[in-house]
């Protein structure tokens, strides 16, 4: 066997199983997305109508172009919704959009990220980043605690030094930065 014929197979023990039950179908997600876009288009059309959608003596009013873009968005979304519903009526099978295992893996990243965004307001960017990095490394990456803590500290300190000291960029601050006089 030559070196070109060798196949390396790496199994991921945390990969989603093949028999995981579906959570959402492709058609259902398509329809929900079209409805959200239609709602957004209605909101934008209403707001731009308020600011003026006609042609004034000196040119278009502020809401003229955004209003008509929102009308186009609404019509395109309505078309997508109708074609999705007609495909269902025609008996077209919708594929699986996400399975339970896949959704669990996505939520393992999404939920901590949302918590990070909220925590940044109270803890500051650097402390919240430290907690996010350490949490991901320990719980998702299954990396040793000491390596995770060291990486989180180095990243946060270097980020603080670059943004606050060298570039003087205004970042969200928390109680720890106040101790250092920043």
N, C-alpha and C positions, 0 to 999 in steps of 0.2 A: 504494500500500500504506500503510495507516495504521499508527501506532505500536502498536496493539493486535494487529496481524496478524504482527508480527515475532517469529520464534522464535529463541531463542538456544540453540545446541547446543554443549555443552562435552564434548569427548572426553577421557577419562582414559587416557593411554598406558599406565598401569600397571594398568588394570582387568583382571580375569580374562577370559580369552578364552572365547568361547562353546563351543569344542570341547574344553575341558579335560576330561580323563578323570575320572570319579567316583572318590572315595576311599572313601566310605561311603554306604550307602543309609539312607533314613529309617527303615525297619523295623529294620535292624541297630542303629542308634543307639537307637531306642526299646527294643529288647530289652536292650541293654547297660545302659541307664539303669535299667530295671526290675530287672535282676539286682543292680545296685549298691544300689538302694534296698531291695531285699529283704535283702541282706547287712547294710546299716545297721540295718534294722528288727530283724533277729535279734540283732545286737550290742546294741542298745538294750534289747530285751526281756530278754536275759541279764543285763545290768548292773542293770536295774531290778528284776528278780526277786531279785537278790542283796540289794538294799536293802529289800525287802519290798513285796509287791503285794497284801496282803490288807487287810481292814478291821479295824482295832484298836478297842478300847473307846473311844478318844478320837477316832476318825475314821480316814481313810485313811492307810496307811503311805506313806513318801516315794516309793516307786516305783509306787504304785497307778495314778495317771492316766497317767504316761509309759509304763508297761507296756502299757496298753490302747491308747494312741495308736500304739505301735510295732506292735501286732497289727493295727490298722486300716491302718497304712502297708504292712505285709506283704501283707495281703489285697488292697489296692488295687493294689499292684505286681504281685502274682500275676495279678490280673484283666487288667491291662495287658499282661503277658507272654503270657498265653493268647490274648487277642484279637489280638495281633500275630502269633502263630504261626498262628492260624486264618485270618487274612487272607492269609498266605503260602500256606497249603494251598488256599485258595479261588481262588488264581491272581491275587489283587489285586496290581497292580504297585506296588512301592514307589518313591517318588520319590528323587531324589538329595539327600542331606543336605548334602554338601560335595564340591566338585571339588578337584583338585590345586592349581590356581591360588588358589582361595579359601582353602584350608588353608595355603598358603604365606604369604598375606597375614596370616592370623590368627597364625601362628607368628612372623612378623616383630615382632609386638607381645608375644605371650605369653612367648617365650623371654627377651627382655631384661627383662621385668617380673619373671620368676622369678629371674633373676640379680640384679636390683636388690634383691629381698627378701633374698636370701642375702648380698649385699655390704653391706647396711645393718648387719648384725651386726658386721662388721669395720671398715668405713670410716666408719660413722656415717650418719645420715639425710641430712645436708646434702651431703656429698661424693658419696654414692651417687645422690642426686637430681640433682646437677650432671652426673654421668656419664650418667645416664639421659636427661636432657633434651638434652644435647649430642649423644649418640648417636642419639636419635630424629630430631633436627633435621637432622643431617648425612646419616645413612644412609637414613632413611625419607622425610623431607621434602625431601631434596636441597637444603637451605638452605646458604648460604655458611658456611664454617668460622668466620669472625670474628663473624658474626651469632649463630651457635649458641653460641660461647664466651661472648659478651657476655650473651646471654639466660640461659645457665646460671649465670653468675656473679651477675647481678642477682637472679635468682630465689633462689639459695641464700643470698646475703647478706641479702636482705629476709626470707626465711623464718627465718634464724638470728636476726635482729634482733627479729622479731615474737615468735617462740616462746621464745627463750632470754632475751632482754634484757627485753622489755616484759611478757610474760605469765608468765615463769619456769616454762614447761612442761618436764617431763622428757622428753627425746627421746633416742633411741639416739645415743651419742657415739662418735667415732672418734679416731684419733691427731691429726687436725688441730685438733679442738676442744680437745684437751688442751694444745696449744701456746698457745691463747688463755686457758687457765685455766678452762675450763668442763668 
